[in-house]
Each structure stands twice: as structure tokens, then as C-alpha cells.
Amino acid sequence: MPDPELIQTLDYILNRSNEASLDAVAAAVERRQKDFRVNGAISGMPDPQRMAKEISGKINSSINASIGGLKESVREMVVGLIKEKAPDLTDEQVEVLSRTWISPVKSKESKVSLPRDMLISMIEQFVSFSMGTMDKSIENNLRQELGAWPERYWKAFPPVIRSIVSDYLKDKITEREFYSKIGIALEL
């Protein structure tokens, strides 16, 4: 008994196909013949190795897409929270803060997390020095103990703190905004 699908296919090829569809059928036949030659496939039997590679590739791409999507979702959530809790931060500061929040707050140069109280003291000293209001004896003590302490402090500050301090020293934000933003940055 002849295969009904085969009869339909032959009828289509012989009686209804145009040149473009005949080329497509020829390419499909050629590919199928190549599969038989390369894989030694038995009629209707798929090549397990090829299938395993295809499935593995699909799974890996799905996992990578899921991880990428998850990372982006977490990042969007963090940015949303920062904007909700600190609407007065600039987009640049939100970006810096989100990167700082998602990964541990560490100085790139020192590779060491700074205790909150120590960071507050360093910020106050740096700002006082930069504005010329630091007592000379304190400045001298810091220089004796730490050498070029302003540069060392600056390198030790997390990027978000640098950005906020820089904005304050350039009069881009008020003193009130400065302390508010520093407080928010230190809470994260």
C-alpha cells in the first residue's frame, strides 16, 4: 500500500509546483540525502549525536538568556528603588550607585571595604580640607601619619561618594543635598 504523504508530495512536485518551489524541494531532498550519507541515518531515525548537540545548544542559550534577563531585572529593580528613595540624585549618580549596590562597595584601588564610621570621618576631613576650613594642626597630623592623605582618601572613596563630593565641591548641590545624598549612599 503506497504512503499517502508520498503520493501527495509527488503530486505536488509533478503537477502543481512552480520553479521556485521545485528548487526548494530539490534543496530539501539534497539535504536529506546528505544527512543519510554523513550520519548514516536509517530511514526516519534521527542522529542522536546531532540531536544532543542541538538540544544542548538550545538549553545553553536559554540559560544564558535567562541569566542575562535576571541580571537586567535586578538592575532595573535597584535603579527603581534608588530613584524612589532618592529622587534628587542625578542619572549619573543613580548609575554609579546602582553599580555600587549590585556589587560590593569596595574601592577599586584599595580592594578593601571601608567601615561606615571611618568613611564618614574621611569624607568630612576631605571636604573640610578641600574647602580650606580644616584646622592646620589636623592637616599636619594627617600628613605626618598618612603622607599624601587627600589623594589616598579620594582613591579609597567608592565611586558614588566621589561623585557626590565632587558635585558639592563644585557647588552643583547644596550642603543639605550633600548630606542627604551621602546619607543615602552610606545606607546602601
C-alpha positions, 0 to 999 in steps of 0.5 A: 500500500503506497504512503499517502504523504508520498503520493501527495508530495509527488503530486505536488512536485509533478503537477502543481509546483512552480520553479521556485518551489521545485528548487526548494524541494530539490534543496530539501531532498539534497539535504536529506540525502546528505544527512543519510550519507554523513550520519548514516541515518536509517530511514526516519531515525534521527542522529542522536549525536546531532540531536544532543548537540542541538538540544544542548545548544538550545538549553545553553542559550536559554540559560544564558538568556535567562541569566542575562534577563535576571541580571537586567531585572535586578538592575532595573529593580535597584535603579527603581528603588534608588530613584524612589528613595532618592529622587534628587540624585542625578542619572549619573549618580543613580548609575554609579550607585546602582553599580555600587549596590549590585556589587560590593562597595569596595574601592577599586584601588584599595580592594578593601571595604571601608567601615561606615564610621571611618568613611564618614570621618574621611569624607568630612576631613576631605571636604573640610580640607578641600574647602580650606576650613580644616584646622592646620594642626589636623592637616599636619597630623594627617600628613605626618601619619598618612603622607599624601592623605587627600589623594589616598582618601579620594582613591579609597572613596567608592565611586558614588561618594566621589561623585557626590563630593565632587558635585558639592565641591563644585557647588552643583548641590547644596550642603543639605543635598550633600548630606542627604545624598551621602546619607543615602549612599552610606545606607546602601 
